[in-house]
Amino acid sequence: MQLRHYMGSGASSDQENRNTYKRILYSAAAPRENKDSSCISAAVTQVRVEIALPSGKSTTLEVSQSSKVGDLKILAQKSFGRAFLKLVCASGRALTDLAASLEAAGIQDGDHLTAIACHAKVSTTSRAFALWCAGGDSIVTWGNLDHGGDSSSVQHELRSVQEVQATDSAFAAILEDGSVITWGDPKFGGDSSAVQDQLKGVQQVQAAGSAFAAILRDGSVITWGRPSFGGDSSAVQAQLKGVRQVQATGVAFAAILEDGCVITWGRANFGGDSSSVQDQLRGVQQLQATGSAFAAVRKDGSVVTWGDPKFGGDSSGIQLRGVQEVHATHAAFAAIQSNGSVIAWGHPRFGGDSSSVQHQLRNVQQVGATGFAFAAILEDGSVVTWGFEDSGGDCSAVQDRLKHVHQIQGTKTAFAAILADGSVVTWGDQRYGGDSSGVQDQLRSVQQIQATSSAFAAILEDGSVVTWGSPDSGGCCSSVQDQFANL
């Protein structure tokens, strides 16, 4: 097989083209001892395909007709210097079968294709990552194999993936046809065979620590996983009608119905029993959860809490007004109010006490969390932290670098902040991703960061992936690096 490319507008230099050509050109059709190009051309039917980005930048690729669609896609991605591209024919048909030959895909000499950039998404269990593009037919997973890091057994079933959710040790992927594919630890929801025939028309999936809940098109809910931890919703099944959102603690679920009421199930003392506040659960707009308690934000901006009091389930002594959104560590909540201030409650060592930085919490735009600490991004792009110091609650060592922060993500005990220039600053427990010095020179033009319990994964502008933290929890992706080009 031969692959050649010719850049259109915005092309790289001739030397760069030659270097790229050397990396990708090879021939299996002509005799090795015959280096005459005319002989190669005679042995292999060549086609030229023009591929253009929506911006107008284009490239012309010359390939053998026996080449795979995946080969053409990889060559286009190298030519444009961009990953996660989807090739679309002039008729609007997407070339999704990467294993098909160009001939089988109907690609002929002189055809014009469009390369559409797909948005890469990342989901995580506690110790594994899953990377995919919406509408794609494959998912790349890495990390601990027993926690969802091995998806090989279901890879052939993944067609037009729309969304992926995760418990602590299993993944669930929603496909375009509304079905669901699961993998990972069976005890944590990785085996959905008992309810597979009911998983039709799935719109959303939410996850507790070891159970899943799927909202169907008709507003009903199907659950699976560890029964006592929310995997069995039979006690409230009749009430689960018109569900529009589901949230979860580690061992319980709460569902918001169309009328703004809330239904709960799972471990009673950890959020599964809301009977003590049921009359207050009216007009609920959103739910947030710690490991063992829920917080419901109502239409009027007030908040109702229940579950383990030590984990934020009791907010009776807190004045909460005009709450816009609520965030959570493992055992504390932090609410952003309409005036830009933040109120925290729950276990003090988990961020439930923000009194030491309260005067700094003004004009807060975003709040991120590890398991033990909070980090607030202010309007000027600076950051204020509180909670357990060794788990991200103390950013003093990097405070002078935390300027123009756009996004913050946390593992269990460390933070990573993306700055306006696309660089990254980390702090917290070094074993859990708080030390990124080993990959710092690679962290440029970072677009997004996701985290397992002890590792980070950053997606760069060119689509490459950089990881750090605990290798056993996804901190090393070298074993799957070559698979990213096929997404």
C-alpha positions as CSV (number, residue, x, y, z in Angstrom):
1,M,0.0,0.0,0.0
2,Q,1.2,3.5,-0.8
3,L,0.2,6.8,0.8
4,R,1.1,10.2,-0.5
5,H,-0.2,13.7,0.4
6,Y,-0.2,17.2,-1.0
7,M,-1.1,20.1,1.2
8,G,-3.4,22.8,0.0
9,S,-3.9,26.3,1.7
10,G,-2.1,26.6,5.0
11,A,0.4,23.8,4.0
12,S,3.5,23.1,6.0
13,S,7.0,23.6,4.5
14,D,8.3,21.2,1.9
15,Q,10.7,19.7,4.4
16,E,7.8,19.0,6.9
17,N,5.9,17.4,4.0
18,R,8.8,15.2,3.2
19,N,9.3,14.2,6.8
20,T,5.6,13.3,7.2
21,Y,5.8,11.4,3.9
22,K,8.7,9.4,5.2
23,R,6.8,8.4,8.3
24,I,3.8,7.2,6.4
25,L,4.9,6.0,3.0
26,Y,5.2,2.3,2.6
27,S,4.6,-0.3,-0.1
28,A,3.5,-3.9,0.1
29,A,2.6,-4.4,-3.5
30,A,5.8,-4.0,-5.4
31,P,8.9,-6.2,-5.2
32,R,11.3,-4.9,-2.5
33,E,14.2,-4.8,-5.0
34,N,12.4,-2.7,-7.5
35,K,12.5,0.9,-6.4
36,D,11.2,2.4,-9.7
37,S,8.1,4.4,-9.0
38,S,6.5,3.5,-12.3
39,C,6.6,-0.1,-11.4
40,I,4.9,0.6,-8.1
41,S,2.2,2.6,-9.8
42,A,1.6,-0.2,-12.2
43,A,1.2,-2.7,-9.4
44,V,-1.2,-0.7,-7.3
45,T,-4.3,1.2,-8.3
46,Q,-3.9,4.8,-7.0
47,V,-6.6,7.2,-6.2
48,R,-6.4,10.9,-5.3
49,V,-8.7,12.2,-2.7
50,E,-9.1,15.9,-1.7
51,I,-10.0,16.4,2.0
52,A,-11.0,19.8,3.3
53,L,-11.7,21.2,6.7
54,P,-14.8,23.4,7.2
55,S,-12.3,26.4,7.4
56,G,-11.3,25.8,3.8
57,K,-7.9,24.4,4.4
58,S,-7.4,21.3,2.3
59,T,-5.0,18.6,1.4
60,T,-4.9,16.1,-1.5
61,L,-3.9,12.6,-0.6
62,E,-2.8,9.9,-3.0
63,V,-3.4,6.4,-1.7
64,S,-3.8,2.9,-3.0
65,Q,-7.4,1.9,-3.5
66,S,-6.8,-1.1,-1.2
67,S,-5.9,1.2,1.7
68,K,-8.3,1.2,4.7
69,V,-10.5,4.1,5.6
70,G,-8.5,4.2,8.9
71,D,-5.3,4.7,6.9
72,L,-6.8,7.7,5.1
73,K,-8.1,9.2,8.3
74,I,-4.7,8.9,10.0
75,L,-2.9,10.4,7.0
76,A,-5.5,13.3,7.0
77,Q,-5.0,13.9,10.7
78,K,-1.2,14.0,10.3
79,S,-1.5,16.3,7.3
80,F,-3.7,18.8,9.2
81,G,-1.9,18.3,12.6
82,R,-5.2,17.6,14.2
83,A,-6.7,14.5,15.9
84,F,-10.3,13.2,16.2
85,L,-11.3,13.9,12.6
86,K,-14.4,12.3,11.0
87,L,-14.4,11.9,7.2
88,V,-17.6,12.7,5.5
89,C,-18.5,12.1,1.8
90,A,-20.0,14.8,-0.4
91,S,-23.4,13.0,0.0
92,G,-23.1,13.5,3.8
93,R,-22.3,9.9,4.6
94,A,-19.8,9.5,7.4
95,L,-17.0,7.0,6.9
96,T,-17.2,5.2,10.2
97,D,-16.0,1.7,9.3
98,L,-12.2,2.3,9.6
99,A,-11.4,-1.3,8.7
100,A,-13.2,-1.1,5.3
101,S,-11.1,-0.6,2.2
102,L,-11.5,2.6,0.3
103,E,-13.0,0.6,-2.6
104,A,-15.6,-1.0,-0.3
105,A,-16.4,2.4,1.1
106,G,-17.1,3.7,-2.4
107,I,-14.1,6.1,-2.5
108,Q,-13.0,6.8,-6.1
109,D,-10.3,8.8,-7.7
110,G,-11.0,12.5,-7.6
111,D,-13.5,12.3,-4.7
112,H,-13.9,15.2,-2.3
113,L,-14.3,14.6,1.4
114,T,-14.8,16.9,4.4
115,A,-12.9,16.3,7.7
116,I,-15.0,17.3,10.7
117,A,-13.4,17.8,14.1
118,C,-15.0,15.7,16.8
119,H,-15.0,16.7,20.4
120,A,-13.1,14.1,22.5
121,K,-14.7,13.2,25.8
122,V,-13.2,11.4,28.8
123,S,-15.0,9.5,31.6
124,T,-13.3,7.8,34.6
125,T,-13.8,5.1,37.2
126,S,-11.7,5.4,40.3
127,R,-8.7,3.8,38.5
128,A,-9.3,3.8,34.8
129,F,-9.9,6.3,31.9
130,A,-12.2,6.0,28.8
131,L,-11.7,8.3,25.9
132,W,-14.1,8.5,23.0
133,C,-15.7,10.9,20.5
134,A,-19.5,11.3,20.3
135,G,-20.9,9.3,17.5
136,G,-17.7,7.2,17.2
137,D,-17.5,3.4,17.0
138,S,-14.7,2.8,19.5
139,I,-13.5,3.7,23.0
140,V,-9.9,3.7,24.2
141,T,-9.6,2.6,27.8
142,W,-6.5,2.4,30.0
143,G,-5.6,2.1,33.7
144,N,-6.5,-0.7,36.1
145,L,-7.9,-3.6,34.1
146,D,-10.3,-4.7,36.9
147,H,-11.7,-1.2,37.2
148,G,-12.8,-0.8,33.5
149,G,-9.4,-0.3,31.9
150,D,-10.0,-3.2,29.6
151,S,-12.9,-2.8,27.1
152,S,-11.7,-5.4,24.6
153,S,-14.7,-7.7,25.4
154,V,-17.2,-5.2,24.2
155,Q,-15.3,-3.2,21.6
156,H,-17.2,-4.9,18.8
157,E,-20.5,-3.8,20.3
158,L,-19.7,-0.1,20.5
159,R,-21.5,1.7,17.6
160,S,-22.1,5.4,17.6
161,V,-21.4,6.0,21.3
162,Q,-23.2,9.0,22.7
163,E,-22.3,9.1,26.3
164,V,-20.3,7.2,28.9
165,Q,-20.8,7.1,32.7
166,A,-18.9,5.2,35.4
167,T,-19.2,3.8,38.9
168,D,-16.0,3.2,40.9
169,S,-15.1,0.2,38.9
170,A,-17.3,-0.1,35.8
171,F,-18.4,1.9,32.7
172,A,-21.7,2.2,30.9
173,A,-21.9,3.5,27.3
174,I,-25.1,4.8,25.8
175,L,-25.4,4.1,22.0
176,E,-27.3,6.1,19.4
177,D,-30.1,3.5,19.3
178,G,-30.7,4.0,23.1
179,S,-29.1,0.7,24.2
180,V,-26.4,0.4,26.8
181,I,-23.1,-1.5,26.8
182,T,-21.3,-2.1,30.1
183,W,-17.9,-3.4,31.1
184,G,-15.7,-3.6,34.2
185,D,-16.2,-5.2,37.6
186,P,-19.6,-7.0,37.5
187,K,-20.2,-6.3,41.2
188,F,-20.0,-2.5,40.4
189,G,-22.4,-2.5,37.5
190,G,-20.1,-3.9,34.8
191,D,-22.7,-6.7,34.1
192,S,-26.1,-5.4,32.9
193,S,-27.3,-8.7,31.4
194,A,-30.1,-9.0,34.0
195,V,-31.7,-5.8,32.7
196,Q,-30.4,-5.7,29.1
197,D,-33.8,-6.3,27.5
198,Q,-35.2,-3.3,29.5
199,L,-32.4,-0.9,28.5
200,K,-34.1,0.5,25.4
201,G,-34.5,4.2,24.6
202,V,-32.0,5.2,27.3
203,Q,-31.5,9.0,27.5
204,Q,-29.2,9.4,30.5
205,V,-27.2,7.2,32.9
206,Q,-26.1,8.2,36.4
207,A,-23.8,6.2,38.7
208,A,-23.4,5.7,42.4
209,G,-20.2,4.0,43.7
210,S,-21.3,0.5,42.6
211,A,-24.6,0.8,40.8
212,F,-26.1,2.5,37.7
213,A,-29.5,4.2,37.1
214,A,-30.7,4.7,33.5
215,I,-33.5,7.2,32.6
216,L,-35.5,5.9,29.6
217,R,-37.3,7.9,27.0
218,D,-40.6,7.6,28.8
219,G,-39.2,9.0,32.0
220,S,-39.0,5.6,33.8
221,V,-35.8,4.3,35.5
222,I,-33.9,1.0,35.3
223,T,-31.2,0.2,37.8
224,W,-28.5,-2.5,38.1
225,G,-25.4,-3.1,40.2
226,R,-25.1,-3.8,43.9
227,P,-28.7,-4.0,45.1
228,S,-28.3,-2.5,48.6
229,F,-26.3,0.4,47.2
230,G,-28.9,1.6,44.8
231,G,-28.9,-1.2,42.2
232,D,-32.4,-2.3,43.3
233,S,-35.1,0.4,42.9
234,S,-38.0,-2.0,43.1
235,A,-39.3,-0.3,46.4
236,V,-39.9,3.0,44.5
237,Q,-40.3,1.8,41.0
238,A,-44.0,2.8,40.8
239,Q,-43.0,6.4,41.8
240,L,-40.2,6.7,39.2
241,K,-42.3,8.3,36.4
242,G,-41.4,11.4,34.6
243,V,-37.8,11.4,35.9
244,R,-35.7,14.2,34.4
245,Q,-32.5,14.0,36.4
246,V,-30.8,11.5,38.7
247,Q,-27.9,12.2,41.2
248,A,-26.1,9.8,43.5
249,T,-24.1,9.5,46.7
250,G,-21.7,6.6,47.0
251,V,-24.5,4.2,48.0
252,A,-27.9,5.9,47.1
253,F,-29.8,7.6,44.3
254,A,-32.1,10.6,44.2
255,A,-34.3,11.4,41.2
256,I,-36.0,14.7,40.3
257,L,-39.4,14.3,38.7
258,E,-41.0,16.6,36.2
259,D,-43.0,18.3,38.9
260,G,-39.9,19.1,41.0
261,C,-40.4,16.4,43.6
262,V,-37.7,14.0,44.6
263,I,-37.7,10.2,45.0
264,T,-34.8,8.4,46.8
265,W,-33.6,4.8,47.2
266,G,-30.5,2.9,48.4
267,R,-28.8,3.0,51.8
268,A,-31.2,4.9,54.0
269,N,-28.7,6.6,56.3
270,F,-26.6,7.8,53.4
271,G,-29.2,9.6,51.4
272,G,-31.5,6.8,50.4
273,D,-34.2,7.9,52.8
274,S,-35.5,11.5,52.3
275,S,-38.7,11.1,54.4
276,S,-37.6,13.7,57.0
277,V,-37.5,16.4,54.4
278,Q,-40.0,15.1,51.8
279,D,-42.4,18.0,52.4
280,Q,-39.6,20.4,51.6
281,L,-38.6,18.8,48.3
282,R,-40.7,20.8,46.0
283,G,-39.6,22.9,43.0
284,V,-36.2,21.2,43.0
285,Q,-34.0,22.3,40.1
286,Q,-30.7,20.5,40.7
287,L,-29.1,17.9,43.0
288,Q,-25.6,17.5,44.3
289,A,-24.1,14.8,46.5
290,T,-21.2,14.0,48.8
291,G,-20.3,10.4,49.6
292,S,-23.3,10.0,52.0
293,A,-25.6,13.1,51.7
294,F,-27.6,15.1,49.2
295,A,-28.2,18.8,48.7
296,A,-31.2,19.9,46.6
297,V,-31.3,23.4,45.1
298,R,-34.9,24.7,44.8
299,K,-36.3,27.1,42.3
300,D,-36.2,30.0,44.9
301,G,-32.5,29.4,45.5
302,S,-32.9,27.7,48.9
303,V,-31.3,24.4,49.7
304,V,-32.6,21.2,51.3
305,T,-30.2,18.6,52.6
306,W,-30.5,15.0,54.0
307,G,-28.3,12.0,54.6
308,D,-25.4,11.6,57.0
309,P,-25.1,14.9,59.0
310,K,-21.3,14.5,59.2
311,F,-21.1,14.4,55.4
312,G,-23.2,17.6,54.8
313,G,-26.6,16.1,55.4
314,D,-27.5,18.8,57.9
315,S,-27.4,22.4,56.8
316,S,-29.9,23.7,59.4
317,G,-27.4,26.2,60.9
318,I,-26.5,27.7,57.5
319,Q,-28.1,30.7,55.9
320,L,-28.4,29.8,52.2
321,R,-30.0,32.3,49.9
322,G,-29.9,32.7,46.1
323,V,-27.9,29.6,45.6
324,Q,-26.8,29.1,41.9
325,E,-25.0,25.8,42.2
326,V,-23.6,23.4,44.7
327,H,-20.3,21.5,44.6
328,A,-19.0,18.7,46.9
329,T,-16.0,16.9,48.3
330,H,-16.4,13.5,49.8
331,A,-17.9,14.9,53.0
332,A,-18.7,18.6,52.5
333,F,-20.7,21.0,50.3
334,A,-19.9,24.4,48.9
335,A,-22.6,26.6,47.5
336,I,-22.0,29.6,45.1
337,Q,-24.6,32.3,45.8
338,S,-26.0,34.9,43.4
339,N,-23.7,37.6,44.8
340,G,-20.6,35.5,44.0
341,S,-19.9,34.5,47.6
342,V,-19.5,30.8,48.8
343,I,-20.9,29.1,51.8
344,A,-19.5,25.7,52.9
345,W,-20.8,23.1,55.3
346,G,-20.2,19.5,56.3
347,H,-17.1,17.9,57.7
348,P,-14.5,20.7,58.5
349,R,-11.5,18.6,57.4
350,F,-13.2,17.9,54.1
351,G,-13.7,21.5,53.2
352,G,-16.9,22.1,55.3
353,D,-15.3,25.1,57.1
354,S,-14.2,28.0,54.8
355,S,-14.0,30.6,57.6
356,S,-10.2,31.0,57.2
357,V,-10.7,32.2,53.5
358,Q,-14.2,33.5,53.7
359,H,-13.1,37.1,53.1
360,Q,-11.4,36.1,49.9
361,L,-14.4,34.2,48.5
362,R,-15.9,37.1,46.4
363,N,-16.9,37.0,42.8
364,V,-16.4,33.3,42.6
365,Q,-16.9,31.9,39.1
366,Q,-16.3,28.2,39.5
367,V,-15.5,25.7,42.3
368,G,-13.6,22.5,41.9
369,A,-13.0,19.7,44.4
370,T,-10.8,16.8,45.4
371,G,-12.1,14.3,47.9
372,F,-10.9,16.5,50.8
373,A,-10.6,20.1,49.6
374,F,-12.2,22.9,47.5
375,A,-10.6,25.3,45.0
376,A,-12.5,28.4,43.9
377,I,-11.7,30.4,40.7
378,L,-12.4,34.1,41.2
379,E,-13.4,36.6,38.5
380,D,-9.8,37.8,38.1
381,G,-8.6,34.2,37.4
382,S,-6.9,33.7,40.8
383,V,-7.6,30.7,43.0
384,V,-8.6,30.3,46.7
385,T,-8.4,26.9,48.4
386,W,-9.5,25.4,51.7
387,G,-9.9,22.0,53.3
388,F,-7.4,19.3,54.1
389,E,-4.0,21.0,53.3
390,D,-2.1,18.0,52.0
391,S,-5.0,17.1,49.7
392,G,-5.2,20.3,47.7
393,G,-6.5,22.6,50.4
394,D,-3.2,24.6,50.5
395,C,-2.0,26.1,47.2
396,S,0.5,28.5,48.7
397,A,3.5,26.7,47.0
398,V,2.0,27.6,43.5
399,Q,-0.1,30.6,44.4
400,D,2.1,33.0,42.3
401,R,1.5,30.8,39.2
402,L,-2.3,30.5,39.6
403,K,-3.2,33.4,37.4
404,H,-5.8,33.5,34.6
405,V,-7.1,30.1,35.6
406,H,-9.8,28.7,33.3
407,Q,-10.6,25.3,34.7
408,I,-9.8,23.1,37.7
409,Q,-10.0,19.4,38.1
410,G,-9.2,17.2,41.1
411,T,-8.2,13.6,41.9
412,K,-8.9,12.3,45.4
413,T,-6.1,14.5,46.9
414,A,-4.6,16.7,44.2
415,F,-5.6,19.6,41.9
416,A,-4.7,20.5,38.3
417,A,-5.5,24.0,36.9
418,I,-5.5,24.9,33.2
419,L,-4.3,28.5,32.6
420,A,-5.4,30.8,29.8
421,D,-2.3,30.0,27.8
422,G,-3.0,26.3,27.9
423,S,-0.3,25.4,30.5
424,V,-1.1,23.5,33.7
425,V,-0.3,24.0,37.4
426,T,-0.7,21.2,39.9
427,W,-0.6,20.9,43.6
428,G,-1.5,18.5,46.4
429,D,-0.5,14.9,47.1
430,Q,2.3,14.1,44.7
431,R,1.4,10.4,44.6
432,Y,-2.1,11.3,43.3
433,G,-1.1,13.7,40.5
434,G,0.0,16.7,42.5
435,D,3.4,16.6,40.8
436,S,3.3,17.0,37.0
437,S,7.0,17.9,36.7
438,G,7.7,14.8,34.7
439,V,5.4,15.9,31.9
440,Q,5.4,19.7,32.3
441,D,7.2,20.3,29.0
442,Q,4.4,18.4,27.2
443,L,1.5,20.3,28.9
444,R,1.0,23.0,26.3
445,S,-2.3,24.1,24.6
446,V,-4.3,21.9,27.0
447,Q,-8.0,21.9,26.2
448,Q,-9.4,19.7,29.0
449,I,-8.3,17.6,32.0
450,Q,-10.1,14.7,33.6
451,A,-9.1,12.6,36.7
452,T,-9.4,9.2,38.3
453,S,-8.8,8.9,42.0
454,S,-5.1,9.3,41.6
455,A,-4.1,10.3,38.1
456,F,-4.8,13.0,35.5
457,A,-5.3,12.9,31.7
458,A,-4.9,16.1,29.7
459,I,-6.1,16.4,26.1
460,L,-4.1,18.9,24.0
461,E,-5.2,21.0,21.1
462,D,-3.6,18.7,18.6
463,G,-5.5,15.7,20.1
464,S,-2.6,14.1,21.9
465,V,-3.1,12.8,25.4
466,V,-0.7,13.4,28.4
467,T,-1.1,11.5,31.6
468,W,0.5,11.6,35.1
469,G,0.0,10.3,38.6
470,S,-0.4,6.7,39.7
471,P,0.3,4.4,36.7
472,D,-2.0,1.8,38.1
473,S,-4.9,4.3,38.0
474,G,-4.3,5.6,34.5
475,G,-1.3,7.8,35.0
476,C,0.5,6.1,32.1
477,C,-1.3,5.6,28.7
478,S,1.7,4.5,26.6
479,S,0.2,1.0,26.0
480,V,-2.8,2.6,24.1
481,Q,-1.1,5.7,22.7
482,D,-1.3,4.4,19.1
483,Q,-5.1,3.7,19.5
484,F,-6.0,7.4,19.9
485,A,-5.5,8.1,16.1
486,N,-8.4,5.7,15.4
487,L,-11.0,7.6,17.4
